[in-house]
Structure formats: structure tokens, C-alpha cells
Amino acid sequence: MRPVLAFAVSGLAALALVAALGAVALERLSTEEAIDDARSLAGVMASGVVEPAIPATLGTGDPAAVAAVDGVVRARILDDSIVRLKIWAADGTILYADAPDLVGEQFALGADARDAIATGRSHAERSDLTRPENRNEQGLAPVLEVYQPIRDPRGTPLLLELYVRYDSVLSGGRALWLTFVPPFVLALLMLAAIQVPLAIRLSRQLRARHREREGLLRQALQASDAERRRIAGHLHDGVVQDLTALSFDLALATEPEAARRAADGVRSASRQLRALMIDLYPPNLRSAGLRGALEDLLEPLAARGIATSLAFDPPAGIDPTSEVLVYRVAREAIRNAGAHAAPSRVEVRVVDQDGLVGLEVRDNGRGFAHETAADRATEGHLGLRLMRDVARETGRTLSIVSSPGAGTLVRLEAR
């Protein structure tokens, strides 16, 4: 359960980081959207309110023209969010301001203001209250300056400047941000809720794979131990006994019969050692070939008087993994037949199964019941059972068909 908890905690930490970054990004986007809304509002005010109210005499020093614009501005534009308004000429002269002391003064226009007049596009920026034309706004909270190009009745380009309270812009952005945050957080929580069951499932699968690997390792260790015991038994009961008997025969080597028995003993011991070497270190299948390796496996049976046959018709281009698997299954089946079945004949067939190599090892020995096979596996005879697991991992099926008195068939086939 500890890995699941670690995964869940790390997943929640990642989600929290994503949520924090997403909140910052949403807030920035919301603020930018609110500023765009302020520019749009300036455009509506310009075309719908200010331009229709500008008299042709504005900018000529006519107090009536300034008063006419001032009446419209105070009645229809200035409020809690729009706190200041100026109308500029292209040369930087203030034609109208809600602060009357600025009317007629001339200042250097900033880059955004000049671009708005030249291109006809609106601009918005946080106001620099230290500039001289903003001397009346220095006591205000931060404001957003929105520049909107307009024209007078004669078509002369002018510039409308609105001062919008920055906190009202932020509140608009915050309201937009709050609209998106709940579904965003809900989506993250749903993602977290999905991750935890997934982590539990992956953890269970990992533990199952771990147990499976441990089981295969135990089987391999048991098979290795059984193989060592088998080799020791072969050496003790076969070659060692033969060499002991040979030593007595050599002591009487002056007699012809004793010399003959000694020679036979040497040949028998040599065959047993050769068979044991094949078991310990199989021939190089690439150089000797699968056919030659299988013939070597059958040779000890033939030496014991057991009839053997090999039918070899594999597909072309057998891969090395398949060669090794066929060899090991054949070795185990032939070994079991010779050790336990007392057959008079053992047949080996290597066949082509739709481009994959298949194997059959058949003997006419005493056979066995499946319960007996299970008992033998429990006692440590794991060879064929381990081969069955290896075959399954390589996409093949190893089956054993046997019954008492009816012999045994070991078949390796493609799925």
C-alpha cells in the first residue's frame, strides 16, 4: 500500500502545481480580457457619445464648445469607473479635459498615443501619474489609460483618452477568473480521483508480476538443484561404478577375458561421459545443427539397444531461440523415457507448423498417470514442467499425453 500512497501524494502534488500555474495563467488571461473590454468600452463611448457631441468650433478657444462637450461627458461618461477624460489634437494640445485648467495646454504625446492617431487602433496602458499632463490624477488610485482615435465634424483626427480605475479592471478580470476556476478545479479533482484507482490497479499488477518472477526463480533454483543431484547420481551409479569395476579387471589384465571386459568398460564409460557432457554443455546448435544435436541425444538409447528414429522436416530459417527450446524439450523427454519408461522404441519428429518449428517425442514405454506426474514434480522432477513455462512465454504450447501401459507423447507446438 505504501507505493500507492507515494504515487497518490506525488500525483496530488503535481495536480496542485498544475492548479497553481493554471490559476496564475487564468488570472493573467482574465486581466487581459478585462483590458480588452475597457478598450471596447472606449470605442463605444467614442462613436456613440463623444464624436456626436464635438462641435466644429472645439479647439478654437470657444468656451461654448468646451461647455457643450463637458455637459455630455459629465452626464453620460464619468462615473465610478471612468474618472477622467481628455480630447487631444494630433500636435499634443488638449482640446478638452474634465479638469478645465488643462484645456489649451500642449504636451508631448507618448508612443501609444501617437500610434493610435496614426493607425486608428486603440491602446491601453497603466497610467504614469508622474507625467505633467497627469498632475490632476496624482492623488488617484492607479488608473488605466485607454487611447481611442476619433474625428471632429471636419474629419480631423483627434484622440480620446479615458482614465479607468485599475481596480475596476481587476475586479472585472477577477469575476471572469472566478467563472473559470470552479470547472478547472473540478476537472483536476476528477483527474485525481481517476489516478488513485489506477495506481492501486498498477500496484496490484506489479505485485502479481513480482510474485510470478519469484515463483519462476524458485522453480529455476529447484530445477538446478535437481539437475546437480541427477548428474551426481549418474556419475556415482554409472561412470564411477564402471571405473571401479575396470580397475579390478585391469588388475587381472593378463587374462584375455579380463582384458576384453576392461575394453568394454572403457567404451561404456566413454559413452556415459560423452552423454553427460552433452547434458552439461549442449553442442553449438549453429555449428553442429539441430539435427546433429538430436542424433547425439538419441545415441545413448541406441547404445542400450532401444530402437530410435529421427524424422527431421523443420521450416526454413529456424531462429536460435526456437532451436534451443526444441533441443531442451527433446532432451528432457528423451531422458525421461530412458530413465523411467523402459521403452523398446523412441521416435522424434521435427515438423513444420505454418512456418514455426514443432516437436514430437513418442515412446512405447510403460507410461504414467497424470497423478504420478504431479507427484514426481512435487519430488523435484521439474524438467518438463519448467519447459512448459518456458514454452508458454515464447508463444508455444507443451503438452504431455500418457497413460499407464500406453507410452508417452510429448508435443511442442505453435499456438
Number of C-alpha atoms within 10 A of each C-alpha: 10 8 11 18 13 12 17 20 13 12 17 19 12 13 17 15 12 13 17 12 12 15 18 13 13 20 21 15 15 24 21 15 17 21 23 17 15 23 21 15 14 26 21 13 18 21 15 11 16 22 17 14 19 21 17 13 15 20 20 11 12 11 11 12 19 22 15 14 22 20 13 16 21 14 9 12 18 17 12 9 15 19 17 23 21 19 27 28 20 16 12 19 18 21 22 26 20 20 13 11 10 18 19 18 13 15 14 13 16 9 8 16 25 18 16 19 22 12 9 16 15 22 20 21 13 14 18 15 17 10 12 12 16 14 11 13 20 13 9 10 10 17 24 22 24 27 29 28 26 21 19 18 14 9 9 11 16 23 26 26 24 27 24 27 21 19 15 17 23 17 14 19 23 19 15 18 21 15 12 15 16 11 11 14 16 11 12 17 16 10 14 17 13 11 16 18 13 14 19 17 13 13 17 14 12 12 12 12 12 12 12 12 12 12 12 15 12 12 18 15 12 17 18 15 12 17 18 13 12 13 14 12 13 16 17 12 11 15 21 14 15 19 16 11 14 22 14 12 20 16 12 14 16 10 11 10 12 17 17 14 16 23 15 14 21 16 12 17 20 13 16 18 16 14 18 16 12 15 17 12 9 17 18 12 16 10 8 10 12 22 18 13 18 22 14 17 21 24 15 18 21 15 11 10 10 16 16 16 13 15 13 15 13 19 15 10 9 13 11 12 9 16 16 15 19 22 20 18 25 26 23 19 25 24 18 16 24 21 11 12 20 16 20 16 19 25 17 23 17 22 18 16 14 9 13 18 24 23 24 22 23 22 26 18 21 17 22 18 12 14 9 12 17 13 11 12 15 10 10 15 19 22 23 22 18 18 19 18 15 17 20 14 10 13 10 20 18 22 15 18 15 20 13 14 13 14 21 25 21 22 19 24 20 18 11
